[in-house]
Each structure stands twice: as structure tokens, then as C-alpha cells.
Amino acid sequence: MTRPTPLSRRAALAAFAACTVLALPGLAAAQAFPARPITFVVPFAAGSATDQLARALGQSVTEQTKQAVVVDNKAGASGMLAAQQAARAAADGYTVLITTNTTHAANEHLYKKLPYHPVKDFAPVTGLGKGGQVLVVNTTSPYKSVADVLAAARKSPGKLSFGSGSSSSRVAGEMLKQLAGVDLLHVPYKSNPLAITDLLGGQIDLMITDTATGVPQVKAGKLRALGYSTQKRSAQLPDVPTIDEAGVKGYDMGYWFAAYVPAGTPAPVVARLNELLVAAVKSAPAKAFFDAGGSEGWTTTPDELAKFQAAETLKWGKVIKAAGIEAE
């Protein structure tokens, strides 16, 4: 057996080192990441729950990395504009979609054709939070309870209107119609805060909105809360019954936030973003957001988020089908 010469050993080591460098381009990128500002693309308008969370997370990421985080609100088309923009961005970790079940579980059941694929076009990073929704009316409204709303809806089918600026809000209203057996007129908006504005102005009769958007208006005395959307009452509104308790048996509809990057983003960069965002969810700014809105922080590994999203997509599909919503 011929022993390798020192020269051949050196050549072999050099070749191994070269192969290692070529095999780990993402590792080098992750070690330097982020080297410039990161953009958080948000599918809803400024002031929405997703926007508020994105800004809280961005503050923490900036503190951790010393790099600015720019929040880009791309509202409209039930989040499809933002999702499309993020999907087409460079797969380098500098564009992060801070989104909800609207774009990544519900839309594929609500629209016949999407300008993005919720699985193939994205790499999951982490879950960010979960929460419930609240049924609200104007304080000048004659409706003091869920029962009042349903009685009025039965008396005048199709006359009472409900607004929605997200798929979560839309499906929550449709579920109320389906389970209570009433006919309500749906009025779509680009974002929940825009629907809230019209609710305050008397243009619509009611809406079921995320707690981050609705609870502050309730506490300010501008809106009246009639029911909470999950099976457990909100800690922020302990005196408000769940919609199930109020007589619509089986009613249960929450929402979730999560972070995604374009498909093809190097795994080490995804891992670094996961690390930054998991820490951000636990930060003081994010905790203040969750406490104020009655939602809660929730983090995952990328694989856990992928599995959760798959399960949620099936769940939302069943809810939407049961509610009789036709894909547009």
C-alpha cells in the first residue's frame, strides 16, 4: 500500500476545504446576516393588528442586530398583493412577510386563482402569535347583545351589514350567518381599521374583528362588544360572553400570525431569522402588543409552522365550505 506524500495530503486537504466552502454558501451569508435593513411586508393597513405586531417585532430585531427594519404596508385583495410582492422578492432574507392565516390558510379556499402559492412560493420561519376576535357594534346601536343582532337579522333578512378587512373577519361573519341561520350583508374592506372607521361612522351595522383592532375602541367607549369568537372568554373583556355562550352553539373562530420568506432562502438565513423573531416575540414591545390586544405570543420551528399551516389550511377549507362561501 502506497502512503500518500505530504504534497498529496496537502492537495487533498485543499480540495476538501474548497468543497466545504462551495457547499456552505448559506452559512457564510448567515454569519453576516443582516448586513443591511430588513423589510417586513405587511398585508394590511397601518394600525391593523398585523401592522402593530410587525412594528413591535421590528423594534426588537433592530435592537438585536443594529439594522433598521422597514415596515411596508401593502393592503388590499385580502393580503394577496403583499403575498405576491414577498414571493417575488430576492430569496436573501431581507424581505419577510409578516402575515396571518388569511394569506396562508384561507385565501386558497376563497379565491379561484391566487397570484402566489402559499406553500411552494414561501419558506416558513416561525409562528408569531394567536388570538381571537370580537363582535362589535357602534355605541349608538340599538343592539345590546348577540341575541338582539340575530333577532333583527331574522326580522329583516339581508338588511344588517357586517364589514370585514381580512379573511379571518370575513369567515367569522359568514360562520355567524351559517350557524345562526341568518342573512347578513357582507361589505368588504382592504383592512379591518377601514371597516372600523365606517362602523364608527354608521355606514355598517357590525363586524367581527381581531382584538388588537377592536379592544382599544371598546375600552375607549367608541364601540360596544357583544361577543367573543373563541370558546374561552378574552382576558381583556372578561364580562363579554363568547358567541357560543350567547346562543350560537359551536361557534369558534380564532386567527394566527406567522413569518415567511421567499422560497429558496438559504436555510442558515432562515434559521437566523427564526432566532431573531423568536426572541422578538418575547420582547417587551411584543408583549405590550399581545397584552393590549388580548392575543398571545406563539413561536415555532420552520418545520412546525409548515405542519401547522397544512393542518390549518384543511380546517379553514372545511369552515369556508360549511359556511357556503363560493370562491370568487
SEMARKE-747223 format. One record per residue (C-alpha): x, y, z; residue number from 0; residue in one letter. Coordinates in nm, 4 decimals, padded with zeros to 6 digits. Layout:
<rokols>
((X,Y,Z),NUM,A)
...
</rokols>
This chain:
<rokols>
((00.0000,00.0000,00.0000),0,M)
((00.1454,00.3355,-00.1032),1,T)
((00.1420,00.6020,00.1656),2,R)
((00.0321,00.9495,00.0487),3,P)
((00.3129,01.2019,00.0190),4,T)
((00.2962,01.5294,00.2135),5,P)
((00.2211,01.7032,-00.1151),6,L)
((-00.0755,01.4762,-00.1930),7,S)
((-00.2072,01.5180,00.1625),8,R)
((-00.1896,01.8947,00.1256),9,R)
((-00.3702,01.8757,-00.2080),10,A)
((-00.6429,01.6573,-00.0579),11,A)
((-00.6918,01.8948,00.2344),12,L)
((-00.7084,02.1905,-00.0008),13,A)
((-00.9672,02.0152,-00.2158),14,A)
((-01.1738,01.9262,00.0915),15,F)
((-01.1623,02.2866,00.2124),16,A)
((-01.2678,02.4142,-00.1294),17,A)
((-01.5598,02.1721,-00.1399),18,C)
((-01.6656,02.2746,00.2093),19,T)
((-01.6699,02.6417,00.1133),20,V)
((-01.8676,02.5674,-00.2012),21,L)
((-02.1156,02.3523,-00.0080),22,A)
((-02.1867,02.6118,00.2584),23,L)
((-02.2544,02.9428,00.0813),24,P)
((-02.5600,02.9939,00.3002),25,G)
((-02.3522,02.9593,00.6164),26,L)
((-02.1285,03.2480,00.5193),27,A)
((-02.4339,03.4542,00.4303),28,A)
((-02.5972,03.3756,00.7651),29,A)
((-02.2861,03.4738,00.9602),30,Q)
((-02.3007,03.8188,00.8029),31,A)
((-02.6813,03.8476,00.8195),32,F)
((-02.8255,04.1022,00.8421),33,P)
((-02.5773,04.3453,00.6909),34,A)
((-02.8405,04.5981,00.5817),35,R)
((-03.2023,04.6956,00.6602),36,P)
((-03.4737,04.4279,00.6512),37,I)
((-03.8196,04.4884,00.5052),38,T)
((-04.1270,04.3477,00.6767),39,F)
((-04.4076,04.3271,00.4195),40,V)
((-04.7497,04.3505,00.5873),41,V)
((-05.0704,04.2553,00.4002),42,P)
((-05.2885,04.5018,00.5880),43,F)
((-05.3064,04.8756,00.6518),44,A)
((-05.1253,05.0768,00.9153),45,A)
((-05.2985,05.0352,01.2501),46,G)
((-05.4137,04.6792,01.1812),47,S)
((-05.3182,04.4047,01.4255),48,A)
((-05.0610,04.2610,01.1857),49,T)
((-04.9079,04.6048,01.1357),50,D)
((-04.8883,04.6686,01.5095),51,Q)
((-04.7179,04.3330,01.5669),52,L)
((-04.4755,04.3855,01.2769),53,A)
((-04.3645,04.7191,01.4209),54,R)
((-04.3189,04.5721,01.7679),55,A)
((-04.1132,04.2852,01.6275),56,L)
((-03.9153,04.5215,01.4082),57,G)
((-03.8175,04.7287,01.7091),58,Q)
((-03.6740,04.4216,01.8784),59,S)
((-03.4947,04.2967,01.5658),60,V)
((-03.3334,04.6377,01.5275),61,T)
((-03.2192,04.6284,01.8899),62,E)
((-03.0704,04.2826,01.8350),63,Q)
((-02.8967,04.3489,01.5038),64,T)
((-02.8459,04.7280,01.4940),65,K)
((-03.0059,04.7179,01.1487),66,Q)
((-03.3219,04.9090,01.0609),67,A)
((-03.6472,04.7268,00.9902),68,V)
((-03.8763,04.8920,00.7356),69,V)
((-04.2483,04.8049,00.7542),70,V)
((-04.4079,04.8068,00.4077),71,D)
((-04.7887,04.8042,00.4269),72,N)
((-04.9305,04.6525,00.1088),73,K)
((-05.3022,04.6393,00.1862),74,A)
((-05.5709,04.5107,-00.0458),75,G)
((-05.7122,04.1996,-00.2122),76,A)
((-05.7245,04.0028,00.1160),77,S)
((-05.3477,04.0137,00.1502),78,G)
((-05.2788,03.8820,-00.1986),79,M)
((-05.0892,04.1931,-00.3114),80,L)
((-04.8442,04.1676,-00.0220),81,A)
((-04.8016,03.7921,-00.0557),82,A)
((-04.7309,03.8248,-00.4261),83,Q)
((-04.4773,04.1021,-00.3631),84,Q)
((-04.2982,03.8997,-00.0965),85,A)
((-04.2994,03.5816,-00.3050),86,A)
((-04.1277,03.7632,-00.5914),87,R)
((-03.8619,03.9281,-00.3731),88,A)
((-03.4986,03.8158,-00.3670),89,A)
((-03.4540,03.4994,-00.1594),90,A)
((-03.1906,03.6519,00.0652),91,D)
((-03.3737,03.7017,00.3956),92,G)
((-03.4107,04.0763,00.3581),93,Y)
((-03.7813,04.0564,00.2721),94,T)
((-04.0012,03.8948,00.5383),95,V)
((-04.3765,03.8552,00.5066),96,L)
((-04.5430,03.9166,00.8432),97,I)
((-04.8847,03.7701,00.7767),98,T)
((-05.1793,03.5690,00.9033),99,T)
((-05.3987,03.2715,00.8221),100,N)
((-05.5672,03.5000,00.5665),101,T)
((-05.2904,03.4614,00.3080),102,T)
((-05.1601,03.1205,00.4116),103,H)
((-05.4663,02.9123,00.5024),104,A)
((-05.7908,03.0804,00.3942),105,A)
((-05.7338,03.2566,00.0618),106,N)
((-05.6859,02.9430,-00.1441),107,E)
((-06.0408,02.8439,-00.0477),108,H)
((-06.1862,03.1916,-00.1052),109,L)
((-06.0381,03.2671,-00.4478),110,Y)
((-06.0278,03.0528,-00.7594),111,K)
((-05.6875,03.1850,-00.8633),112,K)
((-05.4117,03.3260,-00.6424),113,L)
((-05.1125,03.5270,-00.7717),114,P)
((-04.8917,03.3252,-00.5349),115,Y)
((-04.8738,02.9729,-00.3936),116,H)
((-04.8962,02.9704,-00.0112),117,P)
((-04.6633,02.6684,00.0141),118,V)
((-04.4419,02.6497,-00.2955),119,K)
((-04.3551,03.0221,-00.3025),120,D)
((-04.2514,03.0540,00.0627),121,F)
((-04.0204,02.9163,00.3279),122,A)
((-04.1783,02.9200,00.6766),123,P)
((-03.9794,03.0943,00.9512),124,V)
((-04.1847,03.0898,01.2735),125,T)
((-04.5281,03.1344,01.4195),126,G)
((-04.5670,03.4704,01.5919),127,L)
((-04.8962,03.4823,01.7804),128,G)
((-05.2553,03.3659,01.8170),129,K)
((-05.5732,03.5436,01.9155),130,G)
((-05.9497,03.5703,01.8994),131,G)
((-06.1974,03.8181,01.7544),132,Q)
((-06.4707,04.0323,01.8981),133,V)
((-06.8174,04.1109,01.7632),134,L)
((-06.8631,04.4876,01.7908),135,V)
((-07.1285,04.7486,01.7123),136,V)
((-07.1376,05.1261,01.7426),137,N)
((-07.2228,05.2503,02.0926),138,T)
((-07.5245,05.4281,01.9387),139,T)
((-07.6520,05.0954,01.8015),140,S)
((-07.9778,04.9601,01.9440),141,P)
((-07.8194,04.6140,01.9721),142,Y)
((-07.7066,04.5299,02.3239),143,K)
((-07.6412,04.1582,02.2746),144,S)
((-07.5775,03.8898,02.0159),145,V)
((-07.9413,03.7887,02.0594),146,A)
((-08.0502,04.1420,01.9633),147,D)
((-07.8450,04.1266,01.6436),148,V)
((-07.9842,03.7874,01.5477),149,L)
((-08.3414,03.8930,01.6199),150,A)
((-08.3021,04.1990,01.3965),151,A)
((-08.1416,03.9899,01.1242),152,A)
((-08.4290,03.7424,01.1301),153,R)
((-08.6818,04.0235,01.1179),154,K)
((-08.5154,04.1907,00.8183),155,S)
((-08.3118,03.9326,00.6234),156,P)
((-08.0194,04.0795,00.4292),157,G)
((-08.0615,04.4267,00.5767),158,K)
((-07.7990,04.4239,00.8542),159,L)
((-07.4466,04.4663,00.7200),160,S)
((-07.1171,04.3385,00.8513),161,F)
((-06.7767,04.4641,00.7398),162,G)
((-06.4522,04.2709,00.7099),163,S)
((-06.0968,04.3621,00.6120),164,G)
((-05.9392,04.0174,00.6366),165,S)
((-06.0340,03.6594,00.5636),166,S)
((-06.0478,03.5887,00.9388),167,S)
((-06.3026,03.8650,00.9844),168,S)
((-06.4964,03.7623,00.6730),169,R)
((-06.5169,03.3943,00.7643),170,V)
((-06.6100,03.4835,01.1228),171,A)
((-06.9102,03.6757,00.9925),172,G)
((-07.0037,03.4021,00.7482),173,E)
((-06.9801,03.1427,01.0249),174,M)
((-07.2202,03.3520,01.2347),175,L)
((-07.4651,03.3555,00.9431),176,K)
((-07.4318,02.9832,00.8880),177,Q)
((-07.4563,02.8661,01.2500),178,L)
((-07.7298,03.1142,01.3499),179,A)
((-07.9284,03.0711,01.0292),180,G)
((-07.9463,03.4424,00.9481),181,V)
((-07.8837,03.6533,00.6377),182,D)
((-07.6345,03.9402,00.6766),183,L)
((-07.4972,04.1651,00.4016),184,L)
((-07.1170,04.1408,00.3677),185,H)
((-06.9257,04.4641,00.2963),186,V)
((-06.5551,04.4052,00.2103),187,P)
((-06.2708,04.6413,00.3065),188,Y)
((-05.8968,04.6456,00.2388),189,K)
((-05.8201,04.6227,00.6101),190,S)
((-06.0058,04.5947,00.9409),191,N)
((-05.9229,04.9506,01.0573),192,P)
((-06.1008,05.0844,00.7473),193,L)
((-06.4086,04.8801,00.8363),194,A)
((-06.3875,05.0106,01.1942),195,I)
((-06.3923,05.3665,01.0591),196,T)
((-06.7179,05.3008,00.8743),197,D)
((-06.8618,05.1201,01.1766),198,L)
((-06.7881,05.4265,01.3872),199,L)
((-06.9469,05.6420,01.1183),200,G)
((-07.2612,05.4317,01.0987),201,G)
((-07.2079,05.3061,00.7425),202,Q)
((-07.2190,04.9398,00.8532),203,I)
((-07.4026,04.7727,01.1414),204,D)
((-07.1437,04.5366,01.2895),205,L)
((-06.8214,04.3473,01.2391),206,M)
((-06.6188,04.0692,01.3964),207,I)
((-06.2639,04.1981,01.4189),208,T)
((-05.9320,04.0988,01.5723),209,D)
((-05.8874,04.2024,01.9340),210,T)
((-05.5871,04.4261,01.8627),211,A)
((-05.8086,04.6416,01.6410),212,T)
((-06.1362,04.6143,01.8310),213,G)
((-06.0496,04.6073,02.2027),214,V)
((-05.8916,04.9569,02.2154),215,P)
((-06.2080,05.1014,02.0560),216,Q)
((-06.4226,04.9172,02.3111),217,V)
((-06.2122,05.0391,02.6033),218,K)
((-06.2257,05.3937,02.4658),219,A)
((-06.6052,05.3760,02.4735),220,G)
((-06.6404,05.4080,02.0946),221,K)
((-06.7630,05.0553,02.0243),222,L)
((-06.9757,04.8059,02.2169),223,R)
((-06.8534,04.4456,02.2430),224,A)
((-07.1278,04.1831,02.2201),225,L)
((-06.9414,03.8538,02.1893),226,G)
((-06.6002,03.6876,02.1691),227,Y)
((-06.5163,03.4449,01.8908),228,S)
((-06.3340,03.1607,02.0658),229,T)
((-06.4632,02.9085,02.3194),230,Q)
((-06.2805,03.0896,02.6010),231,K)
((-06.3549,03.4482,02.7076),232,R)
((-06.0980,03.7196,02.6454),233,S)
((-05.8876,03.8262,02.9427),234,A)
((-05.9215,04.1811,02.8085),235,Q)
((-06.3024,04.1606,02.8021),236,L)
((-06.3925,03.9188,03.0834),237,P)
((-06.7522,04.0405,03.1044),238,D)
((-06.8188,03.9814,02.7358),239,V)
((-06.9656,03.6349,02.6694),240,P)
((-06.8341,03.4119,02.3958),241,T)
((-07.0575,03.3967,02.0890),242,I)
((-07.1106,03.0311,02.1770),243,D)
((-07.2288,03.1300,02.5267),244,E)
((-07.4534,03.3921,02.3710),245,A)
((-07.6513,03.1215,02.1976),246,G)
((-07.4682,03.0384,01.8742),247,V)
((-07.3602,02.6892,01.9776),248,K)
((-07.0384,02.5549,01.8314),249,G)
((-06.9077,02.8967,01.7310),250,Y)
((-06.5251,02.9058,01.7487),251,D)
((-06.3047,03.1171,01.5215),252,M)
((-05.9551,03.2477,01.6040),253,G)
((-05.6591,03.3721,01.3989),254,Y)
((-05.2797,03.3487,01.3915),255,W)
((-04.9741,03.5443,01.2814),256,F)
((-04.6613,03.3971,01.1218),257,A)
((-04.3463,03.4934,00.9325),258,A)
((-04.2411,03.3669,00.5901),259,Y)
((-03.9603,03.4418,00.3422),260,V)
((-03.9390,03.3702,-00.0316),261,P)
((-03.8780,03.0079,-00.1274),262,A)
((-03.5109,02.9357,-00.1845),263,G)
((-03.3857,03.1499,00.1020),264,T)
((-03.0732,02.9737,00.2396),265,P)
((-03.1550,02.7544,00.5400),266,A)
((-02.8913,02.9215,00.7637),267,P)
((-03.0517,03.2607,00.6909),268,V)
((-03.3959,03.1201,00.7723),269,V)
((-03.2508,02.9823,01.0967),270,A)
((-03.1045,03.3226,01.1838),271,R)
((-03.4368,03.4948,01.1169),272,L)
((-03.6111,03.2336,01.3298),273,N)
((-03.3706,03.3098,01.6133),274,E)
((-03.4256,03.6851,01.5814),275,L)
((-03.8055,03.6630,01.5595),276,L)
((-03.8447,03.4102,01.8405),277,V)
((-03.6508,03.6496,02.0633),278,A)
((-03.8595,03.9415,01.9320),279,A)
((-04.1880,03.7680,02.0235),280,V)
((-04.0612,03.7521,02.3828),281,K)
((-03.9507,04.1185,02.3858),282,S)
((-04.1187,04.3985,02.5792),283,A)
((-04.2677,04.5694,02.2687),284,P)
((-04.4296,04.2446,02.1504),285,A)
((-04.5529,04.1591,02.4992),286,K)
((-04.7167,04.5022,02.5197),287,A)
((-04.8914,04.4334,02.1886),288,F)
((-05.0186,04.0924,02.2986),289,F)
((-05.1340,04.2205,02.6379),290,D)
((-05.3146,04.5218,02.4912),291,A)
((-05.4965,04.3216,02.2264),292,G)
((-05.5743,04.0076,02.4212),293,G)
((-05.3689,03.7787,02.1969),294,S)
((-05.0639,03.5722,02.2907),295,E)
((-04.7160,03.5044,02.1620),296,G)
((-04.6594,03.1756,01.9814),297,W)
((-04.3342,03.0585,01.8232),298,T)
((-04.2341,02.7510,01.6245),299,T)
((-03.9527,02.5980,01.4252),300,T)
((-03.9862,02.6318,01.0463),301,P)
((-04.0917,02.2650,01.0205),302,D)
((-04.3519,02.3054,01.2948),303,E)
((-04.5001,02.6067,01.1168),304,L)
((-04.5175,02.4127,00.7882),305,A)
((-04.7104,02.1300,00.9558),306,K)
((-04.9369,02.3723,01.1427),307,F)
((-05.0116,02.5627,00.8213),308,Q)
((-05.1067,02.2401,00.6427),309,A)
((-05.3496,02.1467,00.9215),310,A)
((-05.4963,02.4977,00.9322),311,E)
((-05.5466,02.5018,00.5555),312,T)
((-05.7613,02.1894,00.5847),313,L)
((-05.9525,02.3368,00.8800),314,K)
((-06.0253,02.6681,00.7089),315,W)
((-06.1304,02.4880,00.3939),316,G)
((-06.3894,02.2903,00.5893),317,K)
((-06.5177,02.6034,00.7682),318,V)
((-06.5469,02.8007,00.4446),319,I)
((-06.7255,02.5151,00.2688),320,K)
((-06.9646,02.4690,00.5627),321,A)
((-07.0371,02.8427,00.5592),322,A)
((-07.1406,02.8146,00.1947),323,G)
((-06.8864,03.0716,00.0720),324,I)
((-06.8283,03.0457,-00.3024),325,E)
((-06.4736,03.1045,-00.4297),326,A)
((-06.4506,03.4376,-00.6133),327,E)
</rokols>
